[in-house]
Amino acid sequence: MNKFKQLALIGSTASGKTSLAIALAQQMNAYILSLDSLAVYKYIDIVSAKPTLKERADIEHFGIDVVYPNEAFDVTTFIKLYQEVYHKCLQNHKNLIIVGGTSFYLKMLLEGISDIPPISQETKEKAKTYLQNIQKTYQWLYQKDPTYMSNIAKTDRYRIEKALSIYLETHDTPSAYFSKFPTLPTITEALPIYQIIWDRESLRKRIALRTSLMIENGLIDEICQLEKEYSRTPKCMKSIGIKETLAYLDGIYDKTRLIEKISTNTARLAKRQNTFNHSQFKDVIKGDIAQLESILLS
């Protein structure tokens, strides 16, 4: 019996990961696990650029349409999903391709995360009071644990609340707590990582074209339906492509400006993704589409 194989295919948004991953999955008898924090939501189809039903017909995909837009999904949930998919691969003698642009999830698979302690209701209420002034709370936590807090943005409410809850519950700084409960990686064997690279101008053109196609394919109607069904409250409603379309529906943008805003914000996201990938992963095999096709599909 052949040994289980897995690899990761990463790259910025609009870099062409989907088509390459599907071709590779057909060649290596693999499932595909989507590494995309927006494609996990049902009904968010066009704006997430998730693989179409036709593209998913021959290759089984995981990590797509996992939760409803008003349900939570985070890196802990993703790791549990990976573990389920991994065992299914072993049962069915399949290999695995992990593909997407949310590379933070991949980083956590490789490095591991520490579970935070159970948080009492009393601590939750106390944290809620602190978070009424998030800037002051951030500075207070920074004074107690500059090493940990220097890696958290001052506007990252989720991670600030996590650090605060740990401190209020355990009386340990996050750094001290995580030193007692170190992280354990989920993927322990060497994982080949391939990254699709584009020059900036070519990628901008691809993003602009994809944005125009999204509008033609019904993006505005998709967002109208999402708002009607789930309101603007869920976290996913603040994603690129959704927030700009809501502004268009409010009359803030015309359609030309809508396309420009989505394209510009998507290009900025692509730059952040490339910066993250460059700084967080070592020994990555990089190339343009043609180069990686030559390597992977030969």
N, C-alpha and C positions, 0 to 999 in steps of 0.2 A: 504494500500500500504506500502511495506517495505521501511524503511528509507535508503537513500543512504549511502553506506559504501565505504571507501577507506583506503588503507594501502600502505606502501612503503616496497620494498624488495631491500636491497642494499648488496654490497659485492664487493670484488675486481674482476678484470678481471679473467675469467676462473674459477669462483667459483661455477658455476652451477645454476645461477639465472634463466636462460631462461626456463629450463625444469620445475623447481619448480613453476615459475610464471604461465606457461601454465596450469599445473595441477590444480593450485589454482583457476585460472580464470574460468576453466570449472566447478569447484565445487561451486563457489560463484557468477556465472552469471556476469562476469566482463569483461570490456575492459582492455587492457594493454597499458600503456603509457611508451614508452622506454625512459630511462634516460641515453642516450648515445650520446656524442657529435660527434661521428664518424658515427654511424648508420643513422644519419639524412641525409647523402649524398647518392644520387642515384649512382649506379654503384660501390660503395665501399662496396662490399658484403662479400667477403671472409676475408679480413683483419679486418673488423669490427666485424666479427663473429655474424652478425645480424641473427635473427631467419629466417629459410628458409621459402620459400613460403608454403611448406607443413605444417610447424609448425604454420604458420599464417592462415591456411585455415579455421580452426574452431573458432579461437578467433580473433576478430578484434584488430589489433595493430595500435597505433598512434606513431608519433615521428620517423618513419622509412621512408626513401626515401622521405624526405620533400623538399630538395633543391638539385640543381646540385652542383658538386664539386667547381665550380667557383663562387658560390653564398654565401652570408654571412649568418651565423646563430650564434646567441649569446643567452645569458640568457634571454634577453628581448623578443626575438622571442619565446623562449621556454615557458615563462610565458603566452604569448598570446595563444600559442598552448594548454597549460594546460586548460586555461579558455574555449576554444572551446570544448575540450574533456569533460570537466566537464559538460557543458550545454548539450552536446549530451548524456551523461550518464543519466541526469535527464529526458530528452525527451524520451529516450528509456528504462527507468527503469533498468539501468545497474549499477553495482558497478565498482570500478576502482582500478587497481593495478599499482602503479608507480614503475618501476623496472629498475635497471641499475647501472653502475659504476661511472657515472659522478655526484657524490653526491653534487657538488657545486650547480647544478641546483635545487636540492631538498632543500638545505639550503636557497636559494633565494626565493623559494616558501613559506617557513616557516617564513622567516625574512623580505622579501620584498626588493625591490631596489628602489632607488630614480632616477627619470629621470634627466638627465643632461639638462641644459638650451639649447635653440636653439643656435647653434654656427654660427656666421657670417662668410662669406667668408674671410673677413679681418683677423679674428682670426685664421681661418684654415691655412692661408698663414703664419701668424706669428708663429704659432705652428710648422709648417713644418720646419721653419728656426731653431727654438730652438732644434728640435729633430735631427738635423744633428749631434749634440753632445749629445747623450742621457745620458751619464754618468754625464756630467756637469749639464744638465737639472734636472736629478734626485736629485743631491746634492742641487741644488738651491731650488727645491720644498721641499726637506726634511728640509732645514733651515726654510722655511716659515710654514711648517705644519708637524712636525716630527711624531705626533700621527697618522695621516692618511698615510703618506708615509712609515712608518715602517712596514705596512702590505702589501707593494708592493715590489716585487723583482726588483732589479736594471736592470734586463733584460726584464721585462714585459712591452714591448713597448705600448701595447694596453692600459693598465691601467695608465701608465705614461702620455700618450697622453690625456687620459680622464681627469686626474687631472690637467694637464697643460691647457687644453681648458677651464675648469671651472674657473680657476684662471684668465686667460687672458680675458675671456668674462665678468665675474661678478666682478672681483677684490676682491672676497672672497676666502679664502682658501677652499679646499674641505670640511674640517671639519665644517667650519662656514656655508658653503652653505647647507650641508646635515642636519645641526641642524635647519635651517630654513625650510627645506623641508624633514621632516623625512620619513623613509621608512614605507610602509604599507604592511603587509603580505598578500599573496594571499590565503593561507590556514589558516583559523583562528581557526578552531576546532582542537582538539587533533588528531594527526595522528599517528597510531601505526606504528612503524618502526622495521623491522626484518632484521638482518644482518647475512649473511652466513660467518662462520669462518672456516678457514683451518690452519693447522700447516704449517710452512714455507716450509718444505721439500716436503710435499705432494703437496702443491700448485705449487712448482717449477716443479715437475714431470708432473702435469696436463698441465702447460704452455708449457713445452717442447713437450709433446705429441700433444697438439693442434697446435703448430707451425709447426711440421712435417706434420700434416694432412692438414694444410693450403697450404703448398708447394705442396703436392700431389693433392690437389683439384684445383690447378690452380692459386695460388697467383701471381706468376711471370707474367703470361699472363694478369691477371687483372690489375696489375700495369703498364705493357707495354701499354695497351689500355688506361688507365687513362692518362698517360703521352702524348700519341699520341693525345688524344682528348683535353686535358686541360693544357698541359705543366707542368712544375714544380712550377709554380708561386702560385697557390692557397694555402692557409694556411693549408688545410687538407693534402697536399702532404708532409708535414713535420711530419706527425703522425708516431707513432711506427708501424713498419711493412711495411710502404710505403717507408720511408727514407732509411731503410736498403736495401730494394729490389732495389731501384734506385742505391745505391752504388754497389750492385751486378751487375746490368746492366752496370755500368761504369767499371767493371772489378776489383773493389777494393776488393771484397770478392769472394771466391768460395762458392758453395752451402752449404757445411758443416759450414763454417764460418757465412754464412747468417742466418742459423737456430740458431746458437749460439748467434748471436747478437740480433736477434729478441727476443729470449727466455730471454736473460739477461735483455734487456731493458723493456720487459713486466713484468718481476719479480720486477724490480725497480719501475715500475708504480704501481704494486699491493701493494707494501710496502707503497708508498705515499698515495694510496687510503685508505688503512687500517688506516694509521696515521690520515688522514683527518676525516674519519668516527668516529674514537675514540675520537677525540678532539672536533668535531662540534655538535654531537648529544647526547642528554641525554635520559635516560629511553629506550634505545634500547634493544630489545629482541634478544640475540645473541645465536647462536648454529651452529653445523655442519649441513650438509644436512639432515641427519637422524633425528636429534632433531627437526629441523624446520618443516620437513614433519610431524612428530608426532604431533606438535602443530597446524599446519595450515591445515592439510588434515584430521584430525581426525573427 
